[in-house]
Amino acid sequence: MLMSHYDCFGLTSGRLSERRSLGHRRPVTDTLTAFASAKLNELDAKNLRRTLKPTRRIDGVWVERGGRRLISFSCNDYLNLTHHPAVKAAAAAAIETHGAGSGASRLITGENPLFSELEARLARLKGYEAACVFGSGYLANAGIIPTFTGPGDLVLVDELAHACIWAGATLSGAQVAQFRHNDMDDLGQRLIAGRTSARRILVATDGVFSMDGDLAPLGEISRLCRANDAWLLVDDAHGLGVVGGGVGSAKLFPDARVDLAMGTFSKSLGGYGAYVCASGPVIDFIKTRTRTVVYTTGLPPANAAAALAALVVIEAEPDRVARPLRNARRLTDALSLPQAQSAVVPILLGEAQTALAAAQDLEDKGLLAVPIRPPTVPAGTARLRLAFSAGHTDEMIDRLVEAVRPWLRR
Ligand SMILES: *Cc1c(COP(=O)(O)O)cnc(C)c1O
């Protein structure tokens, strides 16, 4: 059916070359549309097409979708700070004072005074000399990695690391290689080989893996990096505010030395934007050279103000910070799954079709658990990715437990 659909639009390669040889020209926009349509049909046939579903988030936990109220286990708003009164008030006040946008690149006139306040607070919390804020996590990794590596260098990336680490590594022009997920023997061997073939080596990993919720063994990774003169970048988007007493995953490994400690404001901080902490000279170099700082508009001031207010909450409320992990463990304990290491718990289901069916079943029961499919996760590992927040009650989690139970080990 798929092929015949292609055929009727003349999209098989044979037909295209035939058309070319006959000298027919179709408008470029027309062939682009045909290309997109064919790709969409291909994705449909594999259950891999994604669509945007309007979702009104009512508070940190409840959402409204398709006219129904659902308890969400899919938001990264681990501390429910998207709707926290102090965070919202700070954002609103910053818009009043500074306007809706920053008006230019930070290096021109976009250097809002809130940025340096936020950077100082982040650096203090994470135990670094300095920090730099970015427009988003994706921009941060896409910019930082090419700032420090290029042709002749080697970037070693955990195979399950976030897409924006891969984007940054590819953009750098360095040789890029993956090591097996959390496999220290594999990383060690690749580092030793890299020492003779590459000028410099950067190792990049998530601290908390976004789709699996497990932790990178940062103590061991850091030791291997030091032994092999490699630099280490850790993306702790899902660690900040959740693990290590809210400071992040490196805090759980006291001997870990992370050269570039990156994270975002978009998960537990409930806002938008990102940061990297490092030594003073490293940050100064980023601010003068990183393309996603230099050639992009500064973060809107409201985002910086919201992140500052969120950090105040995180430092003042250790009970709130402890809850997402506690809630995740309530589910893993009840279902005898490996104990949760973060606020993220994957329920592996295999094929995309199964994940879609499980998600629909949960939704029928009033629970939102969005299915995660390739290419976000490797083929054959489609899953429900459950995300727990401070605001989930025991009763909500117990409902989820009973809804998920029939889907385990099918
Ligand atoms: C969400 C995420 C990002 C991207 O951050 P944005 O601010 O949403 O662009 C980067 N890294 C990891 C591990 C993430 O989960």
The ligand as an ORCA input file, in Angstrom:
! r2SCAN-3c Opt
* xyz 0 1
  C      15.595     18.508     27.848
  C      17.039     18.203     27.715
  C      17.889     19.070     27.028
  C      17.370     20.227     26.230
  O      17.053     21.272     27.039
  P      16.077     22.420     26.502
  O      16.306     23.543     27.433
  O      14.704     21.860     26.570
  O      16.502     22.720     25.098
  C      19.232     18.806     27.040
  N      19.721     17.723     27.663
  C      18.933     16.841     28.288
  C      19.546     15.653     28.958
  C      17.563     17.051     28.322
  O      16.770     16.163     28.896
*
